[in-house]
Amino acid sequence: MLYGIKSITMDDVAKELSMSKKTLYQYVVDKDDLVKKTLLLHTKSMESLCESVFKSEVNAILQILKIANMMIGLHKEMNPSLLFDLKKYHPETYILFTEHREKTIQTQLIDNLNLGILQGLYKTDINVNLCAGFYMALVEQCIGSEIGILSKMPFYEKYAYLVKYHLNSICSAEGLEFMTENLKDYKLENATI
């Protein structure tokens, strides 16, 4: 997360783990295998954390705020080259990442949007599939944007703004009031919109 993928060598990994490269290669075949296993572990962990939020929180807006808060905390120092490196140097693992994103994250977003509409917190006229797609595309830009001004900003700053931008665009009047009242409890508070 901090240094990207390309710049980290197997020597760096072995040193960080206080083991020899020979011992490291008992667990992974090569760097590509290490990246794949790391990504799979990370996506399962994120999926589990998100599922626990969705199961424990019934309010659609609080679901989004809690997950955003968690993501900002976990990915505060994310290297902007992460997705670029993954796509360019580990295409098979990048495909696994996109499949996960399409299967799991998109489904969770659609479920959240439908829940928010039912609760009267989101506008009834939003296109749920299109809204979920836009949100996912914007998150990807937060992670690894090559667009000038975005490439210079840290992930957490872009993501906090994105979440508020997203909620402001989909919330009903009641939802906007609820969001405003509850925003102070989350790390998104300082993201002005």
MDAnalysis code that builds the backbone (N, CA, C; Angstrom):
import MDAnalysis as mda
import numpy as np

u = mda.Universe.empty(579, n_residues=193, atom_resindex=np.repeat(np.arange(193), 3), trajectory=True)
u.add_TopologyAttr("name", ["N", "CA", "C"] * 193)
u.add_TopologyAttr("resid", np.arange(1, 194))
u.add_TopologyAttr("resname", ["MET", "LEU", "TYR", "GLY", "ILE", "LYS", "SER", "ILE", "THR", "MET", "ASP", "ASP", "VAL", "ALA", "LYS", "GLU", "LEU", "SER", "MET", "SER", "LYS", "LYS", "THR", "LEU", "TYR", "GLN", "TYR", "VAL", "VAL", "ASP", "LYS", "ASP", "ASP", "LEU", "VAL", "LYS", "LYS", "THR", "LEU", "LEU", "LEU", "HIS", "THR", "LYS", "SER", "MET", "GLU", "SER", "LEU", "CYS", "GLU", "SER", "VAL", "PHE", "LYS", "SER", "GLU", "VAL", "ASN", "ALA", "ILE", "LEU", "GLN", "ILE", "LEU", "LYS", "ILE", "ALA", "ASN", "MET", "MET", "ILE", "GLY", "LEU", "HIS", "LYS", "GLU", "MET", "ASN", "PRO", "SER", "LEU", "LEU", "PHE", "ASP", "LEU", "LYS", "LYS", "TYR", "HIS", "PRO", "GLU", "THR", "TYR", "ILE", "LEU", "PHE", "THR", "GLU", "HIS", "ARG", "GLU", "LYS", "THR", "ILE", "GLN", "THR", "GLN", "LEU", "ILE", "ASP", "ASN", "LEU", "ASN", "LEU", "GLY", "ILE", "LEU", "GLN", "GLY", "LEU", "TYR", "LYS", "THR", "ASP", "ILE", "ASN", "VAL", "ASN", "LEU", "CYS", "ALA", "GLY", "PHE", "TYR", "MET", "ALA", "LEU", "VAL", "GLU", "GLN", "CYS", "ILE", "GLY", "SER", "GLU", "ILE", "GLY", "ILE", "LEU", "SER", "LYS", "MET", "PRO", "PHE", "TYR", "GLU", "LYS", "TYR", "ALA", "TYR", "LEU", "VAL", "LYS", "TYR", "HIS", "LEU", "ASN", "SER", "ILE", "CYS", "SER", "ALA", "GLU", "GLY", "LEU", "GLU", "PHE", "MET", "THR", "GLU", "ASN", "LEU", "LYS", "ASP", "TYR", "LYS", "LEU", "GLU", "ASN", "ALA", "THR", "ILE"])
u.atoms.positions = np.array([
    [0.821, -1.199, 0.000],
    [0.000, 0.000, 0.000],
    [0.863, 1.261, 0.000],
    [1.913, 1.262, 0.754],
    [2.710, 2.465, 0.939],
    [3.679, 2.724, -0.211],
    [4.315, 1.685, -0.736],
    [5.364, 1.874, -1.736],
    [4.964, 1.453, -3.146],
    [3.779, 0.884, -3.320],
    [3.408, 0.352, -4.625],
    [3.946, -1.055, -4.768],
    [3.821, -1.616, -5.939],
    [4.226, -3.006, -6.147],
    [5.583, -3.106, -6.830],
    [5.762, -2.329, -7.887],
    [6.977, -2.447, -8.695],
    [8.241, -2.171, -7.896],
    [8.196, -1.179, -7.022],
    [9.412, -0.772, -6.313],
    [9.829, -1.734, -5.204],
    [8.961, -2.645, -4.819],
    [9.283, -3.604, -3.750],
    [9.880, -4.871, -4.367],
    [11.030, -5.276, -3.856],
    [11.678, -6.499, -4.346],
    [11.434, -7.640, -3.358],
    [11.705, -8.828, -3.802],
    [11.589, -9.981, -2.910],
    [12.613, -9.878, -1.767],
    [13.747, -9.257, -2.031],
    [14.732, -9.006, -0.974],
    [14.124, -8.100, 0.100],
    [13.397, -7.058, -0.340],
    [12.737, -6.148, 0.608],
    [11.730, -6.901, 1.472],
    [10.952, -7.768, 0.835],
    [9.929, -8.528, 1.555],
    [10.585, -9.453, 2.568],
    [11.596, -10.185, 2.132],
    [12.296, -11.108, 3.036],
    [12.894, -10.354, 4.225],
    [13.505, -9.202, 3.945],
    [14.107, -8.402, 5.014],
    [13.035, -7.927, 5.999],
    [11.912, -7.435, 5.477],
    [10.828, -6.939, 6.333],
    [10.261, -8.061, 7.205],
    [10.245, -9.272, 6.675],
    [9.718, -10.420, 7.420],
    [10.782, -11.096, 8.281],
    [11.995, -10.576, 8.238],
    [13.121, -11.138, 8.996],
    [13.338, -12.616, 8.657],
    [13.358, -12.879, 7.361],
    [13.629, -14.244, 6.913],
    [14.481, -14.194, 5.652],
    [15.036, -15.321, 5.316],
    [15.824, -15.385, 4.085],
    [14.880, -15.478, 2.886],
    [15.415, -15.134, 1.709],
    [14.605, -15.293, 0.491],
    [14.277, -16.767, 0.274],
    [15.191, -17.637, 0.642],
    [14.967, -19.069, 0.481],
    [13.734, -19.504, 1.289],
    [13.620, -19.004, 2.503],
    [12.445, -19.320, 3.335],
    [11.190, -18.713, 2.728],
    [11.279, -17.483, 2.250],
    [10.138, -16.817, 1.614],
    [9.633, -17.637, 0.437],
    [10.548, -18.176, -0.359],
    [10.157, -18.961, -1.542],
    [9.568, -20.334, -1.189],
    [9.563, -20.680, 0.077],
    [8.846, -21.888, 0.497],
    [7.339, -21.622, 0.528],
    [6.959, -20.339, 0.589],
    [5.546, -19.961, 0.688],
    [4.971, -19.392, -0.602],
    [5.834, -18.816, -1.422],
    [5.386, -18.258, -2.699],
    [6.342, -18.684, -3.802],
    [5.798, -18.801, -5.003],
    [6.605, -19.224, -6.149],
    [7.504, -18.088, -6.633],
    [6.918, -16.890, -6.712],
    [7.639, -15.715, -7.198],
    [6.884, -14.458, -6.750],
    [7.333, -13.314, -7.207],
    [6.699, -12.062, -6.805],
    [5.251, -12.008, -7.277],
    [4.993, -12.508, -8.460],
    [3.627, -12.515, -8.980],
    [2.700, -13.313, -8.062],
    [3.179, -14.451, -7.592],
    [2.404, -15.281, -6.663],
    [2.187, -14.550, -5.338],
    [3.208, -13.841, -4.872],
    [3.094, -13.067, -3.634],
    [2.048, -11.953, -3.780],
    [2.076, -11.257, -4.893],
    [1.113, -10.190, -5.145],
    [-0.300, -10.765, -5.198],
    [-0.451, -11.883, -5.889],
    [-1.768, -12.525, -6.006],
    [-2.291, -12.939, -4.632],
    [-1.468, -13.596, -3.848],
    [-1.894, -14.050, -2.522],
    [-2.192, -12.870, -1.600],
    [-1.395, -11.821, -1.712],
    [-1.611, -10.623, -0.896],
    [-2.929, -9.966, -1.261],
    [-3.182, -9.829, -2.558],
    [-4.425, -9.204, -3.000],
    [-5.637, -10.032, -2.576],
    [-5.560, -11.352, -2.739],
    [-6.682, -12.203, -2.334],
    [-6.954, -12.095, -0.844],
    [-5.903, -12.071, -0.045],
    [-6.059, -11.910, 1.399],
    [-6.673, -10.552, 1.729],
    [-6.181, -9.516, 1.061],
    [-6.695, -8.168, 1.307],
    [-8.168, -8.048, 0.904],
    [-8.532, -8.568, -0.260],
    [-9.929, -8.449, -0.705],
    [-10.861, -9.252, 0.198],
    [-10.437, -10.420, 0.647],
    [-11.269, -11.198, 1.575],
    [-11.448, -10.457, 2.895],
    [-10.388, -9.857, 3.373],
    [-10.444, -9.095, 4.613],
    [-11.391, -7.903, 4.471],
    [-11.262, -7.157, 3.376],
    [-12.136, -5.992, 3.130],
    [-13.593, -6.436, 2.973],
    [-13.799, -7.528, 2.269],
    [-15.146, -8.066, 2.070],
    [-15.778, -8.430, 3.412],
    [-14.997, -9.062, 4.258],
    [-15.491, -9.456, 5.576],
    [-15.829, -8.236, 6.434],
    [-14.947, -7.236, 6.419],
    [-15.194, -6.011, 7.192],
    [-16.454, -5.292, 6.694],
    [-16.604, -5.205, 5.379],
    [-17.789, -4.542, 4.811],
    [-19.063, -5.319, 5.140],
    [-18.997, -6.636, 5.029],
    [-20.172, -7.464, 5.363],
    [-20.588, -7.258, 6.807],
    [-19.613, -7.146, 7.703],
    [-19.963, -6.949, 9.115],
    [-20.651, -5.602, 9.315],
    [-20.226, -4.572, 8.571],
    [-20.891, -3.274, 8.663],
    [-22.319, -3.384, 8.129],
    [-22.488, -4.017, 6.972],
    [-23.818, -4.132, 6.380],
    [-24.768, -4.947, 7.262],
    [-24.241, -5.944, 7.955],
    [-25.085, -6.757, 8.830],
    [-25.429, -6.050, 10.143],
    [-24.492, -5.249, 10.648],
    [-24.711, -4.632, 11.961],
    [-25.375, -3.256, 11.890],
    [-25.335, -2.615, 10.738],
    [-25.902, -1.272, 10.601],
    [-27.071, -1.309, 9.621],
    [-28.240, -0.872, 10.082],
    [-29.434, -0.935, 9.233],
    [-29.676, 0.350, 8.438],
    [-29.044, 1.451, 8.823],
    [-29.234, 2.722, 8.147],
    [-28.279, 2.811, 6.945],
    [-28.825, 3.065, 5.758],
    [-28.020, 3.072, 4.527],
    [-26.912, 4.125, 4.560],
    [-27.207, 5.312, 5.051],
    [-26.186, 6.369, 5.088],
    [-25.083, 6.007, 6.070],
    [-25.457, 5.487, 7.230],
    [-24.428, 5.098, 8.205],
    [-23.577, 3.948, 7.686],
    [-24.163, 3.066, 6.879],
    [-23.367, 2.006, 6.261],
    [-22.241, 2.620, 5.426],
    [-22.600, 3.578, 4.584],
    [-21.607, 4.219, 3.716],
    [-20.560, 4.966, 4.548],
    [-21.006, 5.713, 5.545],
    [-20.079, 6.484, 6.372],
    [-19.133, 5.584, 7.166],
    [-19.650, 4.490, 7.705],
    [-18.797, 3.575, 8.483],
    [-17.769, 2.885, 7.589],
    [-18.196, 2.466, 6.408],
    [-17.254, 1.818, 5.491],
    [-16.220, 2.827, 5.012],
    [-16.644, 4.043, 4.700],
    [-15.701, 5.080, 4.268],
    [-14.692, 5.379, 5.372],
    [-15.162, 5.488, 6.580],
    [-14.295, 5.737, 7.727],
    [-13.257, 4.626, 7.860],
    [-13.720, 3.397, 7.719],
    [-12.836, 2.243, 7.811],
    [-11.809, 2.249, 6.666],
    [-12.257, 2.524, 5.446],
    [-11.353, 2.528, 4.291],
    [-10.294, 3.627, 4.410],
    [-10.705, 4.784, 4.888],
    [-9.745, 5.878, 5.059],
    [-8.702, 5.491, 6.105],
    [-9.145, 4.882, 7.186],
    [-8.206, 4.447, 8.219],
    [-7.225, 3.398, 7.732],
    [-7.716, 2.454, 6.930],
    [-6.868, 1.358, 6.455],
    [-5.970, 1.753, 5.286],
    [-6.415, 2.702, 4.486],
    [-5.699, 3.031, 3.251],
    [-5.192, 4.469, 3.211],
    [-4.974, 5.036, 4.359],
    [-4.594, 6.452, 4.429],
    [-3.341, 6.763, 3.604],
    [-2.381, 5.890, 3.620],
    [-1.113, 6.126, 2.920],
    [-0.983, 5.289, 1.647],
    [-2.047, 5.155, 0.890],
    [-2.014, 4.321, -0.308],
    [-1.201, 4.989, -1.419],
    [-0.312, 4.217, -2.022],
    [0.512, 4.704, -3.118],
    [-0.333, 4.803, -4.387],
    [-0.310, 5.941, -5.071],
    [-1.138, 6.111, -6.262],
    [-0.770, 5.178, -7.416],
    [0.423, 4.587, -7.386],
    [0.819, 3.692, -8.480],
    [0.296, 2.269, -8.292],
    [-0.398, 2.012, -7.196],
    [-0.811, 0.654, -6.862],
    [-1.602, -0.030, -7.976],
    [-2.671, 0.585, -8.437],
    [-3.480, -0.037, -9.490],
    [-2.737, -0.093, -10.813],
    [-1.969, 0.952, -11.117],
    [-1.178, 0.962, -12.347],
    [-0.205, -0.209, -12.353],
    [0.535, -0.375, -11.242],
    [1.490, -1.483, -11.125],
    [0.788, -2.821, -11.248],
    [-0.334, -2.950, -10.587],
    [-1.084, -4.205, -10.625],
    [-1.518, -4.529, -12.049],
    [-2.064, -3.546, -12.727],
    [-2.566, -3.741, -14.093],
    [-1.428, -4.044, -15.073],
    [-0.329, -3.314, -14.961],
    [0.769, -3.458, -15.920],
    [1.646, -4.685, -15.671],
    [1.988, -4.943, -14.412],
    [2.976, -5.977, -14.107],
    [2.380, -7.293, -13.601],
    [1.101, -7.256, -13.207],
    [0.452, -8.466, -12.680],
    [-0.976, -8.552, -13.240],
    [-1.109, -8.667, -14.569],
    [-2.433, -8.585, -15.204],
    [-3.415, -9.673, -14.754],
    [-2.915, -10.854, -14.463],
    [-3.808, -11.930, -14.005],
    [-4.419, -11.570, -12.642],
    [-3.627, -11.012, -11.766],
    [-4.113, -10.595, -10.453],
    [-5.031, -9.387, -10.587],
    [-4.724, -8.505, -11.521],
    [-5.600, -7.348, -11.766],
    [-6.988, -7.820, -12.210],
    [-7.030, -8.854, -13.023],
    [-8.319, -9.422, -13.461],
    [-9.087, -9.957, -12.258],
    [-8.399, -10.625, -11.339],
    [-9.048, -11.115, -10.115],
    [-9.609, -9.951, -9.301],
    [-8.849, -8.857, -9.236],
    [-9.298, -7.665, -8.521],
    [-10.556, -7.092, -9.178],
    [-10.561, -6.976, -10.487],
    [-11.733, -6.409, -11.170],
    [-12.943, -7.330, -11.039],
    [-12.717, -8.645, -11.079],
    [-13.823, -9.584, -10.880],
    [-14.412, -9.433, -9.478],
    [-13.555, -9.281, -8.487],
    [-14.009, -9.066, -7.108],
    [-14.814, -7.770, -7.024],
    [-14.281, -6.745, -7.634],
    [-14.947, -5.442, -7.618],
    [-16.339, -5.553, -8.258],
    [-16.416, -6.220, -9.395],
    [-17.693, -6.355, -10.100],
    [-18.681, -7.222, -9.319],
    [-18.195, -8.318, -8.770],
    [-19.079, -9.280, -8.103],
    [-19.498, -8.818, -6.712],
    [-18.573, -8.405, -5.908],
    [-18.846, -8.125, -4.506],
    [-19.177, -6.659, -4.241],
    [-18.275, -5.779, -4.623],
    [-18.452, -4.364, -4.287],
    [-19.672, -3.787, -4.989],
    [-19.833, -4.107, -6.270],
    [-20.981, -3.588, -7.006],
    [-22.288, -4.076, -6.387],
    [-22.347, -5.335, -6.006],
    [-23.554, -5.885, -5.371],
    [-23.849, -5.167, -4.063],
    [-22.810, -4.934, -3.258],
    [-23.004, -4.228, -1.984],
    [-23.483, -2.794, -2.208],
    [-22.944, -2.128, -3.203],
    [-23.377, -0.767, -3.520],
    [-24.838, -0.733, -3.952],
    [-25.205, -1.658, -4.821],
    [-26.592, -1.716, -5.305],
    [-27.541, -2.010, -4.146],
    [-27.151, -2.941, -3.280],
    [-27.979, -3.242, -2.104],
    [-28.138, -2.003, -1.221],
    [-27.041, -1.265, -1.031],
    [-27.097, -0.052, -0.209],
    [-28.000, 0.994, -0.851],
    [-27.893, 1.175, -2.144],
    [-28.729, 2.162, -2.831],
    [-30.209, 1.796, -2.720],
    [-30.520, 0.533, -2.934],
    [-31.916, 0.100, -2.804],
    [-32.436, 0.269, -1.382],
    [-31.593, -0.028, -0.391],
    [-31.972, 0.147, 1.006],
    [-32.241, 1.625, 1.301],
    [-31.355, 2.494, 0.848],
    [-31.526, 3.928, 1.083],
    [-32.794, 4.475, 0.454],
    [-33.147, 3.970, -0.718],
    [-34.397, 4.383, -1.372],
    [-35.585, 3.934, -0.535],
    [-35.563, 2.675, -0.086],
    [-36.646, 2.150, 0.747],
    [-36.791, 2.925, 2.054],
    [-35.680, 3.364, 2.621],
    [-35.703, 4.100, 3.888],
    [-36.053, 5.571, 3.710],
    [-36.177, 6.020, 2.463],
    [-36.487, 7.424, 2.203],
    [-35.289, 8.341, 2.359],
    [-34.102, 7.756, 2.508],
    [-32.886, 8.544, 2.687],
    [-32.241, 8.926, 1.349],
    [-32.503, 8.141, 0.314],
    [-31.983, 8.409, -1.018],
    [-33.143, 8.785, -1.932],
    [-32.844, 9.542, -2.960],
    [-33.850, 9.938, -3.944],
    [-34.422, 8.698, -4.622],
    [-35.690, 8.745, -4.943],
    [-36.340, 7.577, -5.556],
    [-36.068, 7.462, -7.054],
    [-35.602, 8.540, -7.664],
    [-35.424, 8.528, -9.117],
    [-33.992, 8.240, -9.570],
    [-33.112, 7.791, -8.658],
    [-31.743, 7.507, -9.091],
    [-31.689, 6.189, -9.854],
    [-30.803, 6.134, -10.827],
    [-30.549, 4.914, -11.575],
    [-29.516, 4.129, -10.753],
    [-29.972, 3.097, -10.090],
    [-29.145, 2.359, -9.130],
    [-27.900, 1.773, -9.789],
    [-28.044, 1.131, -10.937],
    [-26.891, 0.508, -11.598],
    [-25.884, 1.549, -12.072],
    [-26.376, 2.618, -12.658],
    [-25.498, 3.676, -13.142],
    [-24.788, 4.369, -11.977],
    [-25.504, 4.613, -10.921],
    [-24.940, 5.257, -9.739],
    [-23.837, 4.384, -9.129],
    [-24.080, 3.097, -9.028],
    [-23.065, 2.172, -8.495],
    [-21.838, 2.153, -9.408],
    [-22.067, 2.153, -10.716],
    [-20.954, 2.167, -11.669],
    [-20.119, 3.428, -11.571],
    [-20.790, 4.586, -11.474],
    [-20.065, 5.849, -11.326],
    [-19.248, 5.853, -10.036],
    [-19.839, 5.380, -8.959],
    [-19.141, 5.366, -7.677],
    [-17.870, 4.515, -7.773],
    [-17.999, 3.329, -8.374],
    [-16.846, 2.436, -8.506],
    [-15.756, 3.059, -9.378],
    [-16.160, 3.713, -10.461],
    [-15.184, 4.369, -11.340],
    [-14.460, 5.493, -10.602],
    [-15.194, 6.244, -9.804],
    [-14.580, 7.337, -9.051],
    [-13.637, 6.824, -7.963],
    [-14.002, 5.717, -7.318],
    [-13.105, 5.130, -6.313],
    [-11.800, 4.708, -6.985],
    [-11.904, 4.124, -8.179],
    [-10.699, 3.719, -8.904],
    [-9.825, 4.933, -9.214],
    [-10.438, 6.050, -9.553],
    [-9.674, 7.272, -9.800],
    [-9.029, 7.790, -8.514],
    [-9.687, 7.576, -7.398],
    [-9.090, 7.974, -6.107],
    [-7.837, 7.158, -5.819],
    [-7.871, 5.887, -6.185],
    [-6.744, 4.999, -5.894],
    [-5.563, 5.300, -6.798],
    [-5.815, 5.434, -8.095],
    [-4.682, 5.567, -9.013],
    [-4.922, 6.507, -10.166],
    [-5.253, 7.721, -9.892],
    [-5.531, 8.674, -10.956],
    [-4.262, 9.212, -11.585],
    [-4.278, 9.340, -12.900],
    [-3.193, 9.980, -13.622],
    [-3.596, 11.386, -14.036],
    [-4.774, 11.819, -13.602],
    [-5.252, 13.159, -13.908],
    [-4.495, 14.132, -13.015],
    [-3.833, 15.085, -13.620],
    [-2.976, 16.059, -12.946],
    [-3.266, 16.356, -11.495],
    [-4.314, 17.110, -11.241],
    [-4.591, 17.562, -9.872],
    [-4.896, 16.388, -8.933],
    [-5.585, 15.364, -9.426],
    [-5.905, 14.212, -8.580],
    [-4.670, 13.380, -8.244],
    [-3.721, 13.322, -9.157],
    [-2.528, 12.504, -8.918],
    [-1.667, 13.054, -7.780],
    [-1.842, 14.326, -7.456],
    [-1.026, 14.950, -6.417],
    [-1.671, 14.912, -5.025],
    [-2.921, 14.459, -4.971],
    [-3.639, 14.447, -3.693],
    [-3.577, 13.065, -3.052],
    [-3.514, 12.998, -1.721],
    [-3.512, 11.696, -1.050],
    [-4.874, 11.001, -1.169],
    [-4.844, 9.678, -1.144],
    [-6.056, 8.878, -1.297],
    [-7.151, 9.312, -0.334],
    [-6.815, 9.409, 0.953],
    [-7.844, 9.683, 1.956],
    [-8.580, 10.991, 1.685],
    [-7.857, 11.987, 1.182],
    [-8.483, 13.276, 0.899],
    [-9.470, 13.161, -0.267],
    [-9.042, 12.466, -1.314],
    [-9.912, 12.274, -2.482],
    [-11.123, 11.420, -2.114],
    [-10.876, 10.352, -1.360],
    [-11.959, 9.422, -1.026],
    [-12.989, 10.062, -0.095],
    [-12.524, 10.832, 0.888],
    [-13.451, 11.515, 1.800],
    [-14.355, 12.461, 1.010],
    [-13.760, 13.182, 0.079],
    [-14.544, 14.108, -0.746],
    [-15.522, 13.331, -1.627],
    [-15.047, 12.219, -2.197],
    [-15.900, 11.395, -3.066],
    [-17.141, 10.905, -2.331],
    [-16.977, 10.439, -1.109],
    [-18.114, 9.917, -0.353],
    [-19.141, 11.016, -0.095],
    [-18.673, 12.184, 0.300],
    [-19.605, 13.297, 0.509],
    [-20.258, 13.722, -0.809],
    [-19.497, 13.730, -1.866],
    [-20.011, 14.063, -3.203],
    [-21.111, 13.072, -3.605],
    [-20.834, 11.786, -3.390],
    [-21.775, 10.708, -3.701],
    [-23.061, 10.871, -2.893],
    [-22.921, 11.028, -1.590],
    [-24.106, 11.153, -0.739],
    [-24.906, 12.419, -1.055],
    [-24.220, 13.513, -1.332],
    [-24.931, 14.740, -1.691],
    [-25.723, 14.583, -2.991],
    [-25.237, 13.739, -3.872],
    [-25.944, 13.569, -5.148],
    [-27.116, 12.597, -5.071],
    [-27.115, 11.689, -4.105],
    [-28.179, 10.674, -4.066],
    [-29.171, 10.850, -2.922],
    [-28.810, 11.622, -1.915],
    [-29.672, 11.742, -0.734],
    [-30.906, 12.602, -1.002],
    [-32.007, 12.169, -0.398],
    [-33.223, 12.976, -0.369],
    [-32.990, 14.107, 0.633],
    [-33.956, 15.014, 0.759],
    [-33.825, 16.098, 1.743],
    [-33.648, 15.518, 3.145],
    [-34.419, 14.478, 3.463],
    [-34.300, 13.825, 4.779],
    [-32.918, 13.191, 4.938],
    [-32.428, 12.564, 3.870],
    [-31.106, 11.937, 3.912],
    [-29.989, 12.946, 4.091],
    [-30.099, 14.097, 3.405],
    [-29.086, 15.149, 3.549],
    [-29.042, 15.681, 4.979],
    [-30.212, 15.852, 5.565],
    [-30.270, 16.317, 6.952],
    [-29.631, 15.294, 7.884],
    [-29.964, 14.021, 7.674],
    [-29.402, 12.952, 8.502],
    [-27.885, 12.885, 8.330],
    [-27.406, 12.976, 7.082],
    [-25.975, 12.920, 6.808],
    [-25.251, 14.070, 7.516],
    [-25.776, 15.267, 7.400],
    [-25.162, 16.439, 8.010],
    [-25.062, 16.282, 9.527],
    [-26.108, 15.749, 10.136],
    [-26.117, 15.552, 11.588],
    [-25.092, 14.512, 12.040],
    [-24.820, 13.520, 11.191],
    [-23.969, 12.404, 11.594],
    [-22.536, 12.479, 11.079],
    [-22.265, 13.389, 10.172],
    [-20.950, 13.460, 9.543],
    [-19.827, 13.762, 10.532],
    [-20.119, 14.498, 11.559],
    [-19.082, 14.899, 12.524],
    [-18.429, 13.700, 13.216],
    [-19.102, 12.558, 13.203],
    [-18.562, 11.369, 13.871],
    [-17.613, 10.561, 12.982],
    [-17.348, 11.052, 11.767],
    [-16.546, 10.299, 10.809],
    [-15.394, 11.127, 10.276],
    [-14.382, 10.452, 9.740],
    [-13.172, 11.105, 9.237],
    [-13.434, 11.933, 7.981],
    [-14.648, 11.935, 7.502],
    [-14.997, 12.696, 6.300],
    [-15.352, 14.132, 6.636],
    [-15.421, 14.431, 7.885],
    [-15.883, 15.720, 8.369],
    [-15.183, 16.909, 7.699],
    [-13.893, 16.810, 7.480],
    [-13.142, 17.939, 6.946],
    [-13.154, 18.028, 5.419],
    [-13.806, 17.078, 4.756],
    [-13.886, 17.113, 3.298],
    [-14.986, 18.075, 2.899],
    [-14.605, 19.274, 2.510],
    [-15.617, 20.288, 2.173],
    [-16.184, 20.045, 0.796],
    [-17.475, 20.259, 0.667],
    [-18.141, 20.102, -0.629],
    [-19.083, 21.260, -0.859],
])
